[in-house]
Amino acid sequence: MTKTTLKIHPATESRWADLESLFGERGACGGCWCMVWRLPRKEWLAGKGAGNRRALRKIVRKSRSPGILGYLGEVAVGWCAVAPRSDYLFLANSRVLSPVDPAPVWSVSCLFVMKEHRRRGISTLMLQGAVDFAARHGARIVEGYPVVSAMEKMPDPFIWTGTPAAFEAAGFKEVLRRSRSRPIMRFTISPKLRPRREGAARARASAR
């Protein structure tokens, strides 16, 4: 699988039907609809299924793309949730995944690939796409929180935050590990990848 084969697009309102089709009736897994890190636990549990679907749709409708979609041809086969860390309530309450330092970061919270397309390198390409997407929105650091499997073969639903191998292949490096099974990995974005509008905005400000 190569970047030229997999096409990456932001999950916008116009692509909601593709996201919905990719997630299927179970909302990717157990009615989550990628809301487990965004909502209080009680609210997320109560909304499993239709409620969480509505919550995600509301985010997309507000033009706040909560991640990216990967396409093979016209079919969405992959999803990667990436947003400013502050969007994720779970991370604010996590001791193991508490901030490494004061630097503002974007966080990858979920990777989902259609079953028949798994183990083909799509997760790595989605992570690279997530970095590009975050960079275009001014991010300087992108973090991931993969799972180190305690079993030889861990079921896919248990590793929805990705694997260390996928992050390493995408250029992420481990920076801290407070738990044996949950490293914190980072990609520091080169100034060359940061949006031109950031420099243009500074120029306009200095000219005032």
HELIX and SHEET records of a PDB file:
HELIX    1   1 GLU A   13  ARG A   15  5                                   3    
HELIX    2   2 TRP A   16  PHE A   23  1                                   8    
HELIX    3   3 ARG A   41  ALA A   46  1                                   6    
HELIX    4   4 ALA A   50  ARG A   61  1                                  12    
HELIX    5   5 ARG A   85  ASP A   87  5                                   3    
HELIX    6   6 LEU A   89  ALA A   92  1                                   4    
HELIX    7   7 LYS A  115  HIS A  117  5                                   3    
HELIX    8   8 ILE A  122  ARG A  136  1                                  15    
HELIX    9   9 ASP A  156  ILE A  159  5                                   4    
HELIX   10  10 PRO A  164  ALA A  169  1                                   6    
HELIX   11  11 PRO A  191  LEU A  193  5                                   3    
HELIX   12  12 ARG A  196  ALA A  207  1                                  12    
SHEET    1   A 7 LYS A   7  PRO A  10  0                                        
SHEET    2   A 7 GLY A  67  LEU A  72 -1                                        
SHEET    3   A 7 VAL A  75  PRO A  84 -1                                        
SHEET    4   A 7 TRP A 106  VAL A 113 -1                                        
SHEET    5   A 7 ILE A 141  GLY A 144  1                                        
SHEET    6   A 7 ARG A 182  THR A 188 -1                                        
SHEET    7   A 7 LYS A 173  SER A 179 -1                                        
END                                                                             
